[in-house]
Amino acid sequence: MRDYELMVVFHPDLDESAVADLLTRINGWITEDGGEIVKTDVWGKRTLAYPIHKQNYGQYVLLHTRMAPTLGTKLERNLGYIEPVMRYMIVAKE
């Protein structure tokens, strides 16, 4: 098991309950394969560095996780299928 940070940027028009539902879905993918969520930081709505899909804002969420290295590719594939996810990045922590 390794420590990872997962940053997800959601569409700015989502309300808090929709973001919470998407987070439980992502948390489920991680925990069902033996990973764990260490900490979840909801940063809220922030200005993007550049427009994405004609949007200037996004809702940022940072997840600190502990999971197997092979779970990263499966997680990236699943995140690509969720329409409200504008961007995501998985980074291994040292």
C-alpha positions as protocol buffer text, in pm:
chain_id: "A"
residue {
  index: 1
  type: MET
  ca { x: 0 y: 0 z: 0 }
}
residue {
  index: 2
  type: ARG
  ca { x: 125 y: 346 z: -91 }
}
residue {
  index: 3
  type: ASP
  ca { x: 5 y: 694 z: -3 }
}
residue {
  index: 4
  type: TYR
  ca { x: -156 y: 896 z: -282 }
}
residue {
  index: 5
  type: GLU
  ca { x: -324 y: 1231 z: -326 }
}
residue {
  index: 6
  type: LEU
  ca { x: -622 y: 1247 z: -559 }
}
residue {
  index: 7
  type: MET
  ca { x: -730 y: 1595 z: -670 }
}
residue {
  index: 8
  type: VAL
  ca { x: -1067 y: 1612 z: -843 }
}
residue {
  index: 9
  type: VAL
  ca { x: -1225 y: 1920 z: -1003 }
}
residue {
  index: 10
  type: PHE
  ca { x: -1602 y: 1895 z: -1038 }
}
residue {
  index: 11
  type: HIS
  ca { x: -1835 y: 2107 z: -1250 }
}
residue {
  index: 12
  type: PRO
  ca { x: -1912 y: 2436 z: -1071 }
}
residue {
  index: 13
  type: ASP
  ca { x: -2292 y: 2407 z: -1103 }
}
residue {
  index: 14
  type: LEU
  ca { x: -2317 y: 2098 z: -878 }
}
residue {
  index: 15
  type: ASP
  ca { x: -2474 y: 2147 z: -538 }
}
residue {
  index: 16
  type: GLU
  ca { x: -2327 y: 2008 z: -216 }
}
residue {
  index: 17
  type: SER
  ca { x: -2540 y: 1693 z: -218 }
}
residue {
  index: 18
  type: ALA
  ca { x: -2435 y: 1604 z: -574 }
}
residue {
  index: 19
  type: VAL
  ca { x: -2068 y: 1651 z: -484 }
}
residue {
  index: 20
  type: ALA
  ca { x: -2119 y: 1435 z: -172 }
}
residue {
  index: 21
  type: ASP
  ca { x: -2280 y: 1162 z: -384 }
}
residue {
  index: 22
  type: LEU
  ca { x: -1989 y: 1164 z: -628 }
}
residue {
  index: 23
  type: LEU
  ca { x: -1740 y: 1150 z: -339 }
}
residue {
  index: 24
  type: THR
  ca { x: -1914 y: 845 z: -189 }
}
residue {
  index: 25
  type: ARG
  ca { x: -1897 y: 681 z: -531 }
}
residue {
  index: 26
  type: ILE
  ca { x: -1523 y: 752 z: -559 }
}
residue {
  index: 27
  type: ASN
  ca { x: -1465 y: 641 z: -199 }
}
residue {
  index: 28
  type: GLY
  ca { x: -1649 y: 318 z: -277 }
}
residue {
  index: 29
  type: TRP
  ca { x: -1419 y: 243 z: -570 }
}
residue {
  index: 30
  type: ILE
  ca { x: -1114 y: 292 z: -350 }
}
residue {
  index: 31
  type: THR
  ca { x: -1237 y: 96 z: -46 }
}
residue {
  index: 32
  type: GLU
  ca { x: -1384 y: -199 z: -237 }
}
residue {
  index: 33
  type: ASP
  ca { x: -1038 y: -284 z: -373 }
}
residue {
  index: 34
  type: GLY
  ca { x: -870 y: -271 z: -33 }
}
residue {
  index: 35
  type: GLY
  ca { x: -771 y: 95 z: -24 }
}
residue {
  index: 36
  type: GLU
  ca { x: -862 y: 348 z: 241 }
}
residue {
  index: 37
  type: ILE
  ca { x: -942 y: 716 z: 257 }
}
residue {
  index: 38
  type: VAL
  ca { x: -714 y: 889 z: 508 }
}
residue {
  index: 39
  type: LYS
  ca { x: -851 y: 1243 z: 474 }
}
residue {
  index: 40
  type: THR
  ca { x: -1091 y: 1439 z: 253 }
}
residue {
  index: 41
  type: ASP
  ca { x: -1045 y: 1814 z: 201 }
}
residue {
  index: 42
  type: VAL
  ca { x: -1329 y: 1993 z: 23 }
}
residue {
  index: 43
  type: TRP
  ca { x: -1181 y: 2319 z: -102 }
}
residue {
  index: 44
  type: GLY
  ca { x: -1504 y: 2443 z: -257 }
}
residue {
  index: 45
  type: LYS
  ca { x: -1556 y: 2659 z: -563 }
}
residue {
  index: 46
  type: ARG
  ca { x: -1240 y: 2824 z: -696 }
}
residue {
  index: 47
  type: THR
  ca { x: -1123 y: 2999 z: -1010 }
}
residue {
  index: 48
  type: LEU
  ca { x: -955 y: 2775 z: -1266 }
}
residue {
  index: 49
  type: ALA
  ca { x: -615 y: 2866 z: -1410 }
}
residue {
  index: 50
  type: TYR
  ca { x: -765 y: 2839 z: -1759 }
}
residue {
  index: 51
  type: PRO
  ca { x: -1118 y: 2775 z: -1890 }
}
residue {
  index: 52
  type: ILE
  ca { x: -1225 y: 2411 z: -1917 }
}
residue {
  index: 53
  type: HIS
  ca { x: -1538 y: 2337 z: -2123 }
}
residue {
  index: 54
  type: LYS
  ca { x: -1616 y: 2712 z: -2120 }
}
residue {
  index: 55
  type: GLN
  ca { x: -1615 y: 2716 z: -1738 }
}
residue {
  index: 56
  type: ASN
  ca { x: -1400 y: 2955 z: -1536 }
}
residue {
  index: 57
  type: TYR
  ca { x: -1473 y: 2794 z: -1197 }
}
residue {
  index: 58
  type: GLY
  ca { x: -1458 y: 2445 z: -1052 }
}
residue {
  index: 59
  type: GLN
  ca { x: -1524 y: 2269 z: -723 }
}
residue {
  index: 60
  type: TYR
  ca { x: -1202 y: 2126 z: -586 }
}
residue {
  index: 61
  type: VAL
  ca { x: -1173 y: 1818 z: -363 }
}
residue {
  index: 62
  type: LEU
  ca { x: -845 y: 1669 z: -237 }
}
residue {
  index: 63
  type: LEU
  ca { x: -845 y: 1307 z: -117 }
}
residue {
  index: 64
  type: HIS
  ca { x: -553 y: 1161 z: 78 }
}
residue {
  index: 65
  type: THR
  ca { x: -565 y: 786 z: 18 }
}
residue {
  index: 66
  type: ARG
  ca { x: -371 y: 470 z: 86 }
}
residue {
  index: 67
  type: MET
  ca { x: -410 y: 212 z: -190 }
}
residue {
  index: 68
  type: ALA
  ca { x: -232 y: -42 z: -407 }
}
residue {
  index: 69
  type: PRO
  ca { x: -43 y: 98 z: -708 }
}
residue {
  index: 70
  type: THR
  ca { x: -256 y: -104 z: -952 }
}
residue {
  index: 71
  type: LEU
  ca { x: -573 y: 68 z: -833 }
}
residue {
  index: 72
  type: GLY
  ca { x: -459 y: 399 z: -988 }
}
residue {
  index: 73
  type: THR
  ca { x: -528 y: 292 z: -1346 }
}
residue {
  index: 74
  type: LYS
  ca { x: -871 y: 154 z: -1259 }
}
residue {
  index: 75
  type: LEU
  ca { x: -955 y: 472 z: -1070 }
}
residue {
  index: 76
  type: GLU
  ca { x: -844 y: 692 z: -1363 }
}
residue {
  index: 77
  type: ARG
  ca { x: -1060 y: 491 z: -1602 }
}
residue {
  index: 78
  type: ASN
  ca { x: -1366 y: 521 z: -1376 }
}
residue {
  index: 79
  type: LEU
  ca { x: -1316 y: 894 z: -1319 }
}
residue {
  index: 80
  type: GLY
  ca { x: -1304 y: 947 z: -1695 }
}
residue {
  index: 81
  type: TYR
  ca { x: -1659 y: 811 z: -1725 }
}
residue {
  index: 82
  type: ILE
  ca { x: -1813 y: 1057 z: -1478 }
}
residue {
  index: 83
  type: GLU
  ca { x: -1940 y: 1358 z: -1671 }
}
residue {
  index: 84
  type: PRO
  ca { x: -1926 y: 1623 z: -1390 }
}
residue {
  index: 85
  type: VAL
  ca { x: -1554 y: 1550 z: -1334 }
}
residue {
  index: 86
  type: MET
  ca { x: -1369 y: 1820 z: -1526 }
}
residue {
  index: 87
  type: ARG
  ca { x: -1013 y: 1719 z: -1428 }
}
residue {
  index: 88
  type: TYR
  ca { x: -838 y: 1480 z: -1190 }
}
residue {
  index: 89
  type: MET
  ca { x: -483 y: 1397 z: -1090 }
}
residue {
  index: 90
  type: ILE
  ca { x: -339 y: 1113 z: -885 }
}
residue {
  index: 91
  type: VAL
  ca { x: 1 y: 1182 z: -727 }
}
residue {
  index: 92
  type: ALA
  ca { x: 213 y: 939 z: -521 }
}
residue {
  index: 93
  type: LYS
  ca { x: 334 y: 1090 z: -194 }
}
residue {
  index: 94
  type: GLU
  ca { x: 684 y: 1021 z: -64 }
}
